[in-house]
């Protein structure tokens, strides 16, 4: 028996249980390196058992090199294993050379002429160069260097923005489990509309969704980095008692079907229509659990099973925000915990400059060719006030992002406003007023929803106006005012 398969993109058949190689980095954290041939032996055993799809990243130690050694072994004409990897650059200018160097390094480490699926992660959407990176990667896809393009830890709004700007996306890798069910929301709605599939990680919550923890007391400390991450999810979802309620429901279902709790946890995610596959850890010879994992394909959940889980879910607190938010804002539910220091260290895309002759006035420019020609700043700070000009979805000097998509443009604009305010020492939480101008009043809802994703807790005063004909392909324009708290 082998895992079920699915087509993630044309010509890209994958196992619905993908082997994740993140633990290579954990094994090598002391500076040692796994022998690539021995590592390839372990991966070959997975591939021969039908687990022939491997997921890795530029920061998973030597995982790409190990997989490359496996790929070299496969004879011409055989069904080679499928290699997913990720490129996670630090925000900065994404020139053609920068992007191609990043992709070329993946190709060299894998020892292949094409990456089957290259997934892109971006730390902060306030820096708009992620679109430059994706457009260059799209070009490399068309050249045959990338088989399919994926994203990792993107929320629905920015996935939708990428699609509206012409990027062909096959997948989005996100957290999805019995504990973290955010992906069942807006991302799944978008998946149904566009066909972009989800690759689910964290489905077993670092091992917490297993018999080992059923009925056990809450641990006082957790030395394992992966399990520490998922304990943060458990705490945020309502705590140990709520988690135990979900675990008990999964246990009852597991006994009914003669399978394990982990099988039930995986099956619940695999049956979600947006999900192409779940990602399970492969520890290269240790605790492989291949036979148990295959049992996920021997049963299906019925209405009673789902009702039992639904009752347990009702006692939990939804994980806040959308997928990927845990990497960009509190609560930081990551292996490293609080990432605010990392995000604060990322240079702003805009630079605040003093206004000559005014001690209390600063301004920023977003680089539009019209700012110097028409004589205005993107934003100005005077004292404790920040005023942001009417802002459109202009990328770089003059390109309109996502033509004809008002909701996607609003998302891009609000990122641009956030970057302007940040450069002047403020935060979006300081915004007290926004004003939105629409070309077409019928587009009020997607724009309002984009505004709500940024401001649902801040709740500034807002005015929504039908402006008629905006210039060019712009569907919406937004301005904002912020007042900084007294220092």
N, C-alpha and C positions, 0 to 999 in steps of 0.2 A: 504494500500500500504506500502510495506517495501522496504528498499534499495536493489539494486542489490547485488549479491554475486559473489565471485570468489574463486578459490582454490589457496591459496598462496603456499602450499606445500602439499604433499600427506596426506590426512586426516585432513587438516587445511582449513576449509571453513570460509571465513571472509566477513564482510560487506564491500562494496566498499566505504562507508563513515565511517571512523574510528573515534571514539570519543577520542580526545586528552585531557589528564588530566593535562597539564602543568599549567593551571590556578589555580590548587590546591595550588601550591607553591606560587603563587601571593596572593591568599586569606590568606595564612598562614604566609606571610612574616613578620607580626608583632609579631610572636611567638605564636599566638593562633593556635589551632588545630581543624579541623572540626570533629564533632562527627561522628565516623565511621558508625554508624547505619543510621543516617540521610543522610550522604553522600551516603551510599549504597542504600537508598530509591530513591535518585535522579538518580543514575546509573540504578537502576532496571526499572525506567520509560523509560529510553532510550532503554534498552534491550527489554522491552515489545513492543516497537514501531519498533523493528527490528534493532536498532542501538546497536548491541550486541557485538561489537568489541572495546576494549578499549586499548589505548596506554598510557604508563606512563614511568617513569624512576626512578632510585635510588635517584635522586635529586628533584623530583616533590612533595616535602612535604610528606604528608601521603597518597598519591594517591594509592600506592600499598596496604596499610592497608585497605583503604576504599573498594578497589576492592576485597580484600580477604574476607571482610565481605559479599559482594554480592555473591561471589562464594560459601560460606558456606550455603547460603539459597537455592541453587538449588538442587532439589531432584535427587536421583540417577536415571539415565536413561533419564533425561531431557537434552535439548540442552543448555549446559552451555555457558555463555558468554565467549568470547575469550579474553585472557589477554596477551597483548604485554608489555614488559618492557625493560629497557635499563640498562646496566652496564657501567659506565663511570669512570674507575679507573684513578688515577694519574699515569703517566709513571714511571716505576720502574721494578724491577725483577718480572716477572709473573711466580712464582713457582706454582707447583701443589696446595699447600696449599692456596696461595693467591687467585688463581682463584676459587677454590672450596668454599672458604669462601665468596667471592663476589657473587657467584651464589646461595649458600645456604641462604644467607640473603634475596635474592629475593624470594626464595621458602618460607621462614618463614614468610615474610611480606605478601605474597599472600595467605598463608595458604594452599598451594597446593603441590602435589608431583612432578609436572612437569610444567615448564614455557612453555606456548604454543609457544611463539616466544621471544627469548632473543636476543636483539640487542646490539652490541658492538661499543663503541666510543673510539677513541684513539686520544690524543692531538697532538702528533708529531711523524711522521714516522722516524725521525732521531733516535728514540729509538726503536730498533727492537723487543722488547719483546712483541709487539702486536701479532706477529706470535705465540709465546709461549702460550699466552692467548687463541688464537683461537684454537690451537691444543688441549689444555686441555678442552675447551668448546665442541669441536668436540667429544672428548672422553665421556663427560657427556651427549651429545646427544645420542651417541650409547648406553649409560647406561639407557636411558629413562628419565633422569632428565630435559632434554631440548627437546621440540618438534621440533622446527626448529630454525636455527641460522640466525640472520640478522646482518647487519651493519648499522651504522648511520653516515652520513656525510663523507663517503669514496668517494674519486675520482675514476675515471675509472681505472687508473693505479694500484692503490693499491687494489681495488676490484679484478682486473685481477690477481694480484700477489697472493692474498689469494686463489683464485680458482686454479691457477697453482701449488700452494703448497699443494693442496689436501683438502682444507677446503670446506665443502658443505654449500653454502650460498643460502638462499631462497630469501632474500630481502635486499634492501639498502634504508634507509630513508633519503631523501634529500629535500632541498628547490626546489620548482617547481611551477611557477605561470606565469601569463601574463606578469609580470615584470621581473622575474628571470627565463630565459628559458635555463639555462646551461644544465639541465638534458636531454634536447633533443639532445645533442651532443654525445660525446664519451660514456657516460653512457648508452644511449639508443642503440647505436651500439653494445655495449657489452651485453646488455640485450637480444637483438635479437639473438646474437650468443650463449649465455649460458643459457637463461631462467630465470636468476635472475630478479626479479621484483622490481619496485620502489614503495615506499610508499612516497607520496608527502605531505610535510607540507608547511605552509606559502602560501597556494593556494589562500587565501583571503587577504593576506598581512596585517594581523592584523586588518581587517575591512576596510582597505582603498579601497578594490574593492567592493564598495557598493554605492547605491544611495546617501547615506549621504554625500559623498565627491564630487559628480558630480558638476562641476562648482563652487566649493568653493575656496576661496583664500588659499594660502599656510599658514599653521599655523606657528606662531612665535615660539612656543614651544609645546612639547608633554610630558605630565607627565607620560603617560602610557608606561611601559617598553617594552611591545610587539610592540606597534605601533611605538615607537622610533626606534626599530630594522628595521621595514619595511620602515620607512621614509628614513633610510640610503640606502636601496635598491633603492628606488625611486630616490634619489639624484644621486646615482651612475649610474642609467640607463638613465640619461639625464635631470632629474629635474622635477619640478612640471608641466610645460607645456607639456612635453612628456607624463607624467603619465596621465594628463587630456585627452590627445588625445587617449590613450589606453582605458581609462574609458569611453569616449564618444563612441568609436566603440563598446565596450561591451554593453553600454546602448542601442544603436540602435538595436543591435542583440537581446537584452532582450525584447524590445518592440515588435519586429517582432514575437517572439515566446511566448509572454505573460508570461515571467518569470522575475526573478530579475537579476541584474548585478552579484551578487554572484553566481547564478545558472550558468550563462554563464562562469564565471571564473573557476568554478569547472568542468563544462562539457568539457571545452577545455583541461584540464589536464586529465580527466578520459578517453577521447577518444584517448589519446596517447597510442600506443600499448605497451610501456614499463611499464605503470602504472597499478598497481593492485588496488590501493585505494588512496584516499586523506584523510587527517586528519583534522577534524574540531574541534574547541574548545568546550568542554562541561563544562559549568560553574555551574553545580550542582544546577539547579532550576532557574537560572537567564538567560534570553535571550537565550532560548534553540533553537528556530527557527527550530524545527524538521519538521514541515509541509512544510516550505519553502525549506528546504534542500532536501526533497523528490522530489521536482519538477525538480531536476537536471536529473531525470530519465524519464521525460515526453517528451523530445525533443532531437534532434541531430543537430549538426552544419552542414550546407551545404557548398558548395564551395564558395558561395557569402559571407557567414559569415567569412570563413577563409581568404578570400581575403581582407575583410574589416579590420580584425585584422592584417593581414600581412602588410597592408599599414601603420597602426599605429605603428607596431613594427619597421618598416624601419626607423622611426624618432628617435628611441631609441639607446642608447649605450649599447652593450652587457655587462652584468656583467662579470668582468674579471675572468679568470681561470676556474677551474672545481668545481664541487660541493664539499663543505666542506672546500674549500680554505679560506673562510671567518673566519674560526676558527683558522687558522694556519699562515696566513700572511696578510699584508695589501692588499686591504682595509678591515679592520675588520668590517664586517657587522653583528654584533651580538647584542643581547639585552644589553650586558655590554659594547659595543663599543670596544675600543682598548684593545686587549688581550695581547699585547707585554709584559707587566709586568708579566702576568701569565706564558707565554711561557719562558721568561727569567729566571723565578724562578725554572724551571724544570731542575734538574741536568743532565749534559751531560752523555751519556752512556759511554763515554771514558774519561779517566783522563790524562791530560798532566803532564808529569814529566820532570824535568830538566836533561839534559845530563851532567854527571859528568865532571867537569873540563872545561865546556863551558858555559860562562855566557849568550850567545845569542842563545843557542840552546835548544829546547824542542822537545819531541816526544810523540806519543800516540801509544798504542797497541789496536787492536780490539779483542784480546783474541784467535786468531787462534793458534792452537798447533804448527804451522810451523813458527810463528814469532820468538820464541826463538830458535827453532831447526835450522832454516836456517839463523838466525841472521839478522833480518831486523825489521823496525818499520812500522806500518801502515802509519804514516805520521810524518814528521819532519818539525819543524819551525826553520829557521835560519835567524835572523834579521827580515826583513819584508816579507820573502818568506816562503811559505808552500808547501812542496812537498809531494804528496800522492802516495804511492806505487801502482803498478798494483794490482787492487782490484777485487776479485771475490765474488760471491754470497754465501759466507760461513757464516752460521748462527751458533752462539756460537763458539765452538772450531773446529768442523769439518763437519757439515752437509751442504750439497749443497741445497739451496733453489730453488724451481721450476725447477727441472731437465727438460731439453729439451725445455725450453721456454726462448729464448734469450731476448725477450722484457721484460718479468717479471724479469729476472735476472738483466737486466740493471737498472730497477727501484730500485731494492733492493740495488744494488751496489752504485748508485748515492745517495741514502739515507745514506749509510755507509760513502761515501766520504764527504757528507755534515756534518755528525756528527764529523768526524775527523777534518775537517777544523774549525768547531765551537769550539771544545775542545781546539784548539790552538789559539783562539782569532780572527778567521776570519769569513767570510761569503761566501756563494756561489757567491755572487756578485763580490768577489775578484778574482775569477778564471780567469786566462788569457789563459790557454791552457789545453786541454784534449787530450788523445790518447786512442783509442778504438781498441781492438784486438778481432777478431771474429774467432770462430772455422769454421763457414760456411758462406761464403760471401753472400749467398742467404738470410741470416737473417739481412741484413743491414737495412731494412726499420723499423721493430719494434724497433730495438736498436736506430736508428736515431730519431725515434719519441719519445722514452723515453728520450733521450738526449735533444731533443727540449723542452719537458715539463719543464725541469729544467733550460735550458739556452737560451730560445728563445729571451729573452730581454738582457741577459748578453753577448751572442755571443763571447765566447772565440775562439781562434784559435783551430782547431781540426784536428786530423789525424785518419783515419779509415783504419785499416789494417786487411787483412785476415791472421790469424796466423796459421791456420791448426789445428792440434790436441792440444787443451788445456788439462790440466790434469783433469781426472775424468769426472764428469757430467757437467762441466762448459762450457757454450756456449759463454761467453763473459768475457773480463777483461778490466778494465778501470783504467787509471791513470790520475792525475790532478796536476796542478801547480797554486798556487794563489799568488798574490802580494798584501799585505795590504797597504791601504792608509796611508800616513804619519799622525801621530797623532798630 
